[in-house]
Each structure stands twice: as structure tokens, then as C-alpha cells.
Amino acid sequence: MSGTDEEAELAVRFRDGDERALRAAYDRYGSLVYRIALATLGAVADAEDVTQETFVSAWRGRRTYDPSSGSLAGWLVGIVRRRAIDQLRANGRQQRSAHACQTSPVHDDVPDPDRVIDRLVIADELGRLPDRQRQVLELAFFDDLTHTQIASLTGQPLGTVKSNLRRGLIALRRRGEVDGVLAH
């Protein structure tokens, strides 16, 4: 039997689910798949994983392979390329996540329970304020906008912005004094 006939027979046996054909395909094409994965990924561990994933995917999807439309080697090359690209994307996500973790401030200190409670009380009171007062306070304190910027953004006159800010602060202070959050 010629090499082409052997390859064609292997492809048919592989598609039909002959487990020995899986082993023969791995023996014959495993190094090709690995070299492509390694050239694409540059890391031995990733290339080994992608090689394994390629053969697992091929075996699971063997019924979709049509030996008359192309060689088993060509089909495996297509799978390894897709798997390697998937791995590159996953590596990129992992690198971005790791970078985000490294650049994020790490707080080893346990937050002061009193401060957490104070913040919850203030957030609760903000939610009870009329919409205009709450919006002005949030823009002033969370977005650090000036009174003029708030007036421009909300379309309220400057005097109204200042009044809403003052009324909102008075309401927060009253609530804080009643709950003992704010010192007199």
C-alpha cells in the first residue's frame, strides 16, 4: 500500500471511530500539530495543551470530517490553527487581567466598620432625597463638578443648584446627627 492509500485508509478509520486510528493519527501528525502550535504560541506548555486539545476536538468532531474533501493532516492543521488562536486570545485576556490586578491598589487594611456604616447611612439618605438634590450632591461630590458645571449639565439655574446642594447637605447632616454618624 502506498503512503497516500495508507493516509486515506487512516482518515476513513479515524472518521469511523476506530480508536487505533486515533493513536495512529497522533503518531503520524502529532509532531506537525505540535510544531504549528509552538510556532504560533511560542510557549512549550501552551503548545502541548493545544496539541492535546486539537486531537480531542478532532476525535469528538470526527463525524464532521469528510476524507473526500481533504486530508486528515489538513483537517488537523485547520483545527490546531483555530485552537492556537483561541489560546492566544485567552493568554491576552489573562495578561490584561494580571496587569489590572498589579495596577489596582491593594488594601491589606480591613475597612473600619464605623466608616462602612457611615457610608451606608449616607448612601441610604442620598436615596431618600428628592431627585434634584440627590443629583446635585452626586455630581458635586462623586464627579467633583463645580456649581457652574452642574448648572450647565442639568440645565438648572446656578442659584437653584446651590439651593439644592444646601438643602441636600442639611438633610444629610440632620440624618447623621440623629443616627450619631456625624459629630456635633
N, C-alpha and C positions, 0 to 999 in steps of 0.2 A: 504494500500500500504506500502511495506517495504521501509526502508531507501535507499536501493540500487535501487529499482524501481523509487523512487522519484528523486534520483540523475540522473538516466538515462533519465527520462522524462524531467527534468530541462535542461539537456545537449542538448537534441533534440530541445526543445523550444528555448533555447539560440541560437543554431546554425541557427534556422529558423527565428530568428529576433524578437521574442516576447519580447517586452520591459519590460514586467512584469518579464520575466525570467532573464533579466539583473539585475533588483532590487533584485530578489530572490538569484541570484548568488553572488551579492555583500553582501547581508545579511549573506549568508551561508559561503562564503570563504574570505570575506574582511579581517577578523582578521588574518587568516592564511597568506594571501598575505602580510599584514602589518608586521607581526612578522618576516617573512623572509626578507623583505626589511630592517627592523630596525636592525636585527641581522647582515646583510651584510654591511649596511651603517653606523650604529651607531648614526645617527642624525635623530631626530624625523621629522624635516621638510622635509628632503630628503626622508625618508620612506613614509611620507604622499604623497609626489609628485609621487614617484614611484608606490605606490598603485593605485593612480588615473590613472597614465599612463598605468598601467597594464590592468585595466578594459577598458579603452578607446581603447587600442590596441586590446584587446580580442574582443570587440564589433565590431570594424572595420574589424577585420580579422576573424570574426565568421564563414564565409563560408569555411575557410580552415580547420576548426576543424571537425574531424571525431569522433563522440561519440563511434563508434565501436572499435576504436584503442586505446582508453584510457579515463580516467575520466576527467571531466571538471576541477576538482581540480588539477589533474596532469598537464593538459594543462596550467592552470593559473600559477602553480608553475614554469613551464618552462619559461613562459613569464616574471614573476617577477624576476627570476634569470638573464635573459638577460638584462632587464631594470636596475636592480641594478648594474650589471657590467658596463653598459653604463654610469650610474650615477657616479660610482667610477672613471671611465676614465675621465669624464667631470670634476669632482672635482679635479683630479690630474692636468689637464690642467689649471684649474683656479688657483690652488695653485702655479704652476710654473709661470704663468703669474703674479700673485700678487708678488711673490718673485722677479721676474725680475724687476717689477716696483719699488719695495722697494730698490733694489740694484743699480738701474740705477740712475746716478746723475740727480738731478732735478735742472734746471736752471730757477730761477724766473726772472733773469735779461733778459731784452729784448736785443737781439743782436744789437750791434752798426751798424747802416745802412752803415756807411763807411767801416767797416770791411767786411760786407757781400758783398758789391760792389767790394772791393779789391779782395776778394776770387773768385768772379765770373770772374773778369778780368783775374786773374792768371789762373783759370781753362780754360778760353777761349783761352788764349795764349798757355797754355800747349797743347791744342788740335791742335794748328797751327804749333807746332814744328815738325820737322821730327821725325819719329818713334823712331829712336835710341836715340835722345836727350831726347824726352819725356819719354821713358822707363827708361833711366838712372836717370833723375830727380825724377821720381815717386819712383823708388827703393831707391834712396838716402834719399828723404825727407818723403815719406809716409811709407816706410817699414824700414827706418832707417838702411840701409845696408851701409857697408864701400865700398870704391872704389874696394878693392880686392874682396869682396864678390860679388859685381855687376859684375866684370870681370869674376869671376868663374861661376856665374849664367847665364850670357848672352853669354859667350864664346868669348867676345871681349877682345883684349889685354888691359892691365891696362892703357897704355898711351891713347888708344882710348876712354876708359871710361872717363878718366879725361878730354880729349878734348871735348867730347860730353857734359859732365857736364858743362864745362866752357862756351861753345857756347850756350847751353840752358839757362844758367843763364844770359848771356849777352843779349840774345833775350828777356827774361822776363824783365830785367832791362830797356831796351830800350822802351818796350811797357809800362811799369809802368811810366817811365818818361814822355812819350808822353801823356799818359792819366792822369798824375798827381797823380797816385796812390802812387808812391814812392817819397820820399823826396830826394832832391839832396844832 
